[in-house]
Amino acid sequence: MTLTLELQNQKERRPIVAQTVFLGAGLVLLLLAPLFFYPVFLMKILCFALFACAFNLLLGYTGLLSFGHAAFFGGAAYFTAHAVKEGGLPVEFGLLVGVAGAALLGAVIGFFAIRRQGIYFAMITLALAQMFYFFCLQAEFTHGEDGIQSVPRGHLFGFIDLSQSSNMYYFVLAVFVIGIAVIWRIINSPFGMILKSIRENETRAISLGYSVRNYKLAAFVMSAALTGLAGGLKALVFQFATLTDVGWQMSGEVILMTLLGGIGTLIGPLFGAALVVTLQNYLATSEFPVTIITGVVFMVCVLLFRRGIVGEFYNSRLGRRLGFEHRHK
């Protein structure tokens, strides 16, 4: 009996050890990455990876497909850029303004969108996001088609100069890790379990007495706020906020990133974002159309990796042996 319990404990500890090793290796690679790659390129990947992971919180764990997440991403970019440049706020407070603005915008859009399901939900989010796009086009504080340019990075906590790329990279990395930790905590909490139950069987969740509409709205606002964190970071990294950030194409890109990486996996969207941003970066100066190459990659992944790159790894023999699993169907 004792030997059986010891063997069982070893099997239970093996996945935890494997996941801890993978996590540690990933953090070390991110810390050393600026030694081998251009920091601005890496910061762009981290911003879009956080964007995709925040979107996946809504799609992968709640089952709600939004076509309007660019409104929160670009809106937060505008709010942060305006607060830092025109308001003279420090970058940390500028980011908070962007997150708060995105959360408020998410509450307004979510209030109307969650009253419908399926394609109707998606179309409402798209329509309201396009309304916000035209608002940004006409609003005075966004400077229309010119956008908000020359946004100062300033000094973090008053003494860390973020104009230096190395300092800015580690600041972005720290915010990214905090954002991923928040998402992990949400999906592994009782609240996250209820979101998964709504995704799997909404009628059953209602029969158990859960206020599904309130949970959907809460998930929508959380996803919008975390998306706003990514958008605010992006505005500080590139020092501008433009209409491109709020266009419907941006919503399409984040959907593509999430599908490529793996819906319903924590780190899948990270890999999807890295793949898309890398293709855009290295194909931008080539003669190959970036959109066509991205479309081909998407077709290949859909045909060969229907669960996404990370999702297929989780369901492989090696992934299951290491303790990873992908329950989303």
Backbone torsions as a table, in degrees:
resi	resn	phi	psi	omega
1	MET	NA	-44.8	-180.0
2	THR	-62.1	-42.4	179.2
3	LEU	-63.3	-39.2	179.5
4	THR	-64.0	-42.1	179.3
5	LEU	-65.1	-39.9	179.1
6	GLU	-64.1	-41.2	178.0
7	LEU	-64.7	-39.2	178.7
8	GLN	-65.8	-40.6	178.6
9	ASN	-65.0	-37.0	178.2
10	GLN	-64.9	-40.6	178.1
11	LYS	-64.7	-36.0	179.8
12	GLU	-73.5	-32.5	-179.2
13	ARG	-78.3	-27.1	-175.7
14	ARG	-58.0	-47.0	178.2
15	PRO	-62.0	-38.5	-179.2
16	ILE	-64.0	-42.9	178.9
17	VAL	-64.3	-44.3	-179.1
18	ALA	-62.8	-44.1	180.0
19	GLN	-66.8	-37.1	177.4
20	THR	-64.5	-40.8	178.1
21	VAL	-63.8	-44.4	178.4
22	PHE	-61.7	-42.2	-179.8
23	LEU	-64.4	-45.7	179.4
24	GLY	-63.0	-42.1	178.9
25	ALA	-63.6	-39.2	179.0
26	GLY	-63.9	-41.7	179.0
27	LEU	-65.5	-40.8	178.5
28	VAL	-63.1	-43.1	178.7
29	LEU	-62.1	-40.5	179.1
30	LEU	-67.4	-35.6	178.8
31	LEU	-69.0	-34.3	-177.1
32	LEU	-93.0	-9.5	-174.2
33	ALA	-56.4	-38.5	-179.6
34	PRO	-61.9	-16.9	177.9
35	LEU	-73.9	-18.1	-174.1
36	PHE	-120.9	-20.5	-177.2
37	PHE	-128.9	160.1	179.3
38	TYR	-66.0	125.3	-174.9
39	PRO	-58.2	-38.7	-179.2
40	VAL	-64.3	-38.2	176.1
41	PHE	-62.1	-43.7	178.9
42	LEU	-65.8	-38.8	179.4
43	MET	-66.0	-36.2	177.0
44	LYS	-63.5	-41.9	177.4
45	ILE	-60.8	-44.7	-178.3
46	LEU	-64.5	-40.5	179.4
47	CYS	-62.8	-46.9	-178.3
48	PHE	-74.2	-27.9	175.8
49	ALA	-66.2	-42.5	176.7
50	LEU	-64.9	-38.9	176.3
51	PHE	-58.5	-49.1	-178.2
52	ALA	-66.3	-39.6	179.0
53	CYS	-65.9	-37.3	177.3
54	ALA	-66.9	-40.2	176.8
55	PHE	-64.8	-38.3	-179.7
56	ASN	-65.6	-26.6	175.4
57	LEU	-59.5	-34.6	179.9
58	LEU	-84.9	-46.0	-176.8
59	LEU	-78.6	-50.7	-172.9
60	GLY	-75.5	-30.8	-174.2
61	TYR	-111.7	-13.7	177.6
62	THR	-117.2	-18.7	178.1
63	GLY	80.6	24.0	-179.5
64	LEU	-111.1	119.9	-179.9
65	LEU	-94.7	112.3	179.9
66	SER	-103.4	131.7	174.5
67	PHE	-100.3	12.3	-174.9
68	GLY	-126.2	21.5	-176.7
69	HIS	-70.1	-15.1	176.1
70	ALA	-63.5	-26.8	179.1
71	ALA	-61.7	-39.2	-179.4
72	PHE	-76.5	-38.6	179.0
73	PHE	-65.5	-53.4	-179.8
74	GLY	-71.9	-35.9	178.1
75	GLY	-61.0	-44.9	178.2
76	ALA	-64.9	-35.6	176.7
77	ALA	-61.0	-44.3	177.7
78	TYR	-65.1	-45.9	-177.8
79	PHE	-62.5	-44.6	-179.8
80	THR	-66.1	-46.0	-179.0
81	ALA	-61.3	-43.4	180.0
82	HIS	-66.6	-41.7	-178.9
83	ALA	-64.8	-38.1	-177.8
84	VAL	-78.4	-44.3	-175.8
85	LYS	-80.5	-51.7	-176.2
86	GLU	-85.8	-37.6	-178.8
87	GLY	-85.0	-16.3	179.1
88	GLY	71.6	21.6	-179.2
89	LEU	-78.7	151.2	172.9
90	PRO	-62.9	159.5	-174.6
91	VAL	-61.0	-36.8	-177.9
92	GLU	-65.2	-38.4	177.7
93	PHE	-75.3	-32.7	175.6
94	GLY	-61.9	-40.3	176.5
95	LEU	-63.7	-40.3	178.5
96	LEU	-63.8	-37.3	176.2
97	VAL	-62.6	-43.1	178.6
98	GLY	-63.0	-43.3	179.5
99	VAL	-64.5	-44.1	179.9
100	ALA	-64.5	-41.9	178.7
101	GLY	-63.6	-41.8	178.4
102	ALA	-65.6	-39.9	178.8
103	ALA	-64.1	-41.6	178.2
104	LEU	-64.8	-43.2	177.1
105	LEU	-63.2	-38.6	177.1
106	GLY	-64.5	-37.1	178.8
107	ALA	-65.3	-39.3	-179.5
108	VAL	-69.4	-50.3	-179.3
109	ILE	-66.0	-42.6	-179.8
110	GLY	-63.6	-34.4	-179.7
111	PHE	-57.3	-39.2	179.9
112	PHE	-85.8	-36.2	-171.6
113	ALA	-72.9	-38.6	-173.8
114	ILE	-69.4	-7.1	177.8
115	ARG	-76.6	-7.3	177.8
116	ARG	-125.7	165.6	-178.1
117	GLN	-126.3	164.5	173.2
118	GLY	61.2	-135.6	-176.0
119	ILE	-64.9	-28.9	179.1
120	TYR	-67.5	-39.4	175.2
121	PHE	-61.1	-46.3	-178.8
122	ALA	-62.2	-42.0	-178.1
123	MET	-69.0	-35.0	177.8
124	ILE	-66.3	-43.1	178.5
125	THR	-63.1	-38.8	178.8
126	LEU	-65.5	-45.0	-178.4
127	ALA	-63.3	-45.4	-179.5
128	LEU	-68.2	-35.1	176.9
129	ALA	-65.9	-37.9	177.2
130	GLN	-68.1	-33.9	173.8
131	MET	-61.9	-41.0	177.5
132	PHE	-67.9	-34.6	176.6
133	TYR	-59.3	-47.0	-179.5
134	PHE	-70.2	-28.7	173.0
135	PHE	-63.5	-45.0	178.6
136	CYS	-64.8	-31.0	178.5
137	LEU	-67.8	-33.1	-175.9
138	GLN	-99.6	-22.0	-175.1
139	ALA	-64.9	144.9	-177.5
140	GLU	-72.0	-38.2	-173.2
141	PHE	-72.7	-16.7	179.0
142	THR	-88.4	-11.0	-178.9
143	HIS	61.7	28.8	172.2
144	GLY	56.4	-132.0	-176.9
145	GLU	-71.7	-18.9	178.9
146	ASP	-76.1	-27.9	-178.5
147	GLY	72.3	-177.3	176.6
148	ILE	-97.5	115.0	-175.0
149	GLN	-113.0	166.8	177.5
150	SER	55.4	46.4	177.6
151	VAL	-73.9	122.4	-178.7
152	PRO	-73.7	138.4	176.4
153	ARG	-78.0	-29.0	175.4
154	GLY	69.2	-155.7	-178.0
155	HIS	-123.7	128.2	177.6
156	LEU	-75.4	127.7	-178.2
157	PHE	57.1	19.0	174.4
158	GLY	86.5	-6.6	-176.8
159	PHE	-139.8	-10.9	178.2
160	ILE	-95.0	112.8	-176.5
161	ASP	-75.3	109.4	-178.1
162	LEU	-85.3	-1.8	174.7
163	SER	-70.7	-19.1	174.3
164	GLN	-81.8	128.4	-173.5
165	SER	-59.5	-36.7	-178.8
166	SER	-65.6	-44.4	178.2
167	ASN	-63.5	-41.7	-179.2
168	MET	-64.9	-38.9	-179.4
169	TYR	-61.6	-46.9	-176.7
170	TYR	-71.4	-27.0	172.7
171	PHE	-66.7	-46.5	178.0
172	VAL	-61.9	-41.2	179.2
173	LEU	-62.3	-42.1	179.6
174	ALA	-63.5	-43.6	178.8
175	VAL	-65.5	-39.1	178.1
176	PHE	-61.1	-46.4	-179.4
177	VAL	-63.1	-40.7	178.1
178	ILE	-63.2	-42.9	179.1
179	GLY	-62.5	-43.7	178.7
180	ILE	-65.7	-38.0	178.3
181	ALA	-63.4	-39.4	177.6
182	VAL	-64.1	-44.0	178.6
183	ILE	-62.4	-43.8	178.3
184	TRP	-59.4	-42.1	-179.2
185	ARG	-65.7	-38.5	-179.5
186	ILE	-64.2	-48.5	-173.8
187	ILE	-74.5	-17.8	178.8
188	ASN	-104.2	13.8	176.8
189	SER	-99.1	168.0	174.3
190	PRO	-55.9	-35.4	176.2
191	PHE	-60.3	-43.3	178.6
192	GLY	-64.4	-36.5	177.4
193	MET	-63.2	-37.4	178.4
194	ILE	-68.1	-38.7	176.8
195	LEU	-60.0	-42.0	179.2
196	LYS	-65.6	-36.9	178.1
197	SER	-66.7	-36.1	176.5
198	ILE	-65.4	-40.3	178.3
199	ARG	-62.4	-42.6	-175.2
200	GLU	-76.7	-41.9	-177.0
201	ASN	-157.5	91.0	-176.5
202	GLU	-64.2	-38.9	-179.8
203	THR	-62.2	-40.7	179.2
204	ARG	-66.0	-38.6	179.0
205	ALA	-63.9	-38.5	177.5
206	ILE	-65.6	-40.5	-178.9
207	SER	-66.0	-24.8	177.9
208	LEU	-82.4	-2.3	174.2
209	GLY	99.2	6.5	179.8
210	TYR	-80.5	140.5	175.2
211	SER	-82.2	87.2	-172.1
212	VAL	-59.5	-39.8	-178.2
213	ARG	-62.0	-40.8	179.3
214	ASN	-67.5	-39.2	178.6
215	TYR	-66.7	-39.2	177.6
216	LYS	-62.8	-44.2	-180.0
217	LEU	-63.8	-41.0	178.9
218	ALA	-63.1	-43.3	178.2
219	ALA	-64.2	-39.2	179.8
220	PHE	-63.3	-44.8	-179.1
221	VAL	-67.3	-41.5	178.1
222	MET	-61.8	-43.9	178.5
223	SER	-62.9	-41.2	179.4
224	ALA	-64.6	-41.7	-179.4
225	ALA	-64.4	-44.0	178.9
226	LEU	-68.3	-34.5	173.8
227	THR	-63.8	-39.2	176.8
228	GLY	-63.0	-35.4	176.3
229	LEU	-61.3	-42.4	177.8
230	ALA	-66.1	-41.4	179.7
231	GLY	-65.4	-40.3	177.4
232	GLY	-64.3	-40.9	176.5
233	LEU	-61.3	-43.1	-179.0
234	LYS	-61.2	-39.7	179.6
235	ALA	-64.6	-36.5	179.4
236	LEU	-74.1	-37.1	-178.8
237	VAL	-65.2	-49.5	-176.4
238	PHE	-93.2	-7.1	174.5
239	GLN	63.3	32.8	172.6
240	PHE	-161.8	160.1	175.0
241	ALA	-135.6	126.1	-175.3
242	THR	-130.2	176.3	179.9
243	LEU	-65.5	-22.3	177.9
244	THR	-58.2	-32.6	-177.6
245	ASP	-69.5	-23.1	-177.2
246	VAL	-109.8	2.5	-179.6
247	GLY	-72.4	158.3	-178.3
248	TRP	-65.2	-23.9	178.2
249	GLN	-62.2	-33.9	178.7
250	MET	-65.9	-38.2	176.1
251	SER	-63.5	-39.2	177.5
252	GLY	-65.2	-37.7	-179.9
253	GLU	-64.1	-42.0	-177.6
254	VAL	-70.1	-32.0	174.0
255	ILE	-63.6	-43.8	178.7
256	LEU	-61.1	-45.2	179.6
257	MET	-59.3	-43.4	-177.7
258	THR	-67.8	-42.2	179.5
259	LEU	-65.9	-40.4	179.8
260	LEU	-64.6	-42.2	-177.6
261	GLY	-74.7	-42.9	-178.6
262	GLY	135.8	111.5	178.9
263	ILE	-68.2	138.5	177.1
264	GLY	79.7	11.3	173.4
265	THR	-113.3	146.4	-175.6
266	LEU	-69.0	-44.7	-174.9
267	ILE	-100.9	-3.3	-179.6
268	GLY	-58.1	-50.1	178.8
269	PRO	-58.7	-28.0	177.1
270	LEU	-61.6	-46.3	179.3
271	PHE	-68.1	-37.8	177.5
272	GLY	-63.2	-42.8	178.0
273	ALA	-64.2	-42.5	179.4
274	ALA	-61.6	-39.8	-179.6
275	LEU	-65.8	-47.7	-177.6
276	VAL	-66.5	-45.5	-179.5
277	VAL	-64.4	-38.6	178.3
278	THR	-64.3	-43.4	177.1
279	LEU	-61.2	-44.3	179.5
280	GLN	-63.8	-38.2	-176.2
281	ASN	-71.2	-46.6	-173.2
282	TYR	-87.2	-15.6	177.8
283	LEU	-99.1	-4.4	-176.3
284	ALA	-63.5	-34.1	-177.8
285	THR	-97.7	3.3	-179.3
286	SER	-93.9	175.4	179.7
287	GLU	-85.4	-8.1	-179.4
288	PHE	-81.1	133.1	175.9
289	PRO	-65.8	124.7	-175.9
290	VAL	-62.3	-41.4	-176.4
291	THR	-64.7	-36.8	179.7
292	ILE	-68.4	-43.8	179.4
293	ILE	-63.4	-42.6	178.3
294	THR	-62.4	-40.4	177.7
295	GLY	-63.8	-39.3	177.9
296	VAL	-64.3	-44.2	178.1
297	VAL	-61.0	-40.5	179.0
298	PHE	-64.1	-43.0	178.2
299	MET	-61.3	-43.3	179.8
300	VAL	-62.6	-43.4	-179.2
301	CYS	-66.5	-38.0	179.1
302	VAL	-65.6	-39.1	-178.2
303	LEU	-76.4	-37.5	-174.6
304	LEU	-103.8	-28.2	-177.5
305	PHE	-127.7	75.8	-173.1
306	ARG	-67.4	-23.6	176.6
307	ARG	-92.5	2.4	-174.3
308	GLY	91.8	166.4	-176.6
309	ILE	-60.9	-53.2	-178.5
310	VAL	-71.3	-35.9	178.5
311	GLY	-61.4	-40.2	177.2
312	GLU	-67.2	-37.3	177.0
313	PHE	-64.3	-41.4	178.6
314	TYR	-60.3	-36.0	-177.4
315	ASN	-89.8	-2.1	176.3
316	SER	-75.5	167.5	180.0
317	ARG	-61.1	-41.9	179.4
318	LEU	-65.1	-42.8	-179.5
319	GLY	-62.4	-43.0	178.9
320	ARG	-67.4	-34.9	-179.8
321	ARG	-68.2	-31.9	178.7
322	LEU	-82.4	-3.2	175.5
323	GLY	97.2	5.0	176.3
324	PHE	-86.0	150.9	176.5
325	GLU	-152.5	154.2	-177.0
326	HIS	-131.1	101.2	-171.9
327	ARG	-89.3	-16.0	-175.9
328	HIS	-71.1	137.5	-178.7
329	LYS	-110.0	NA	NA
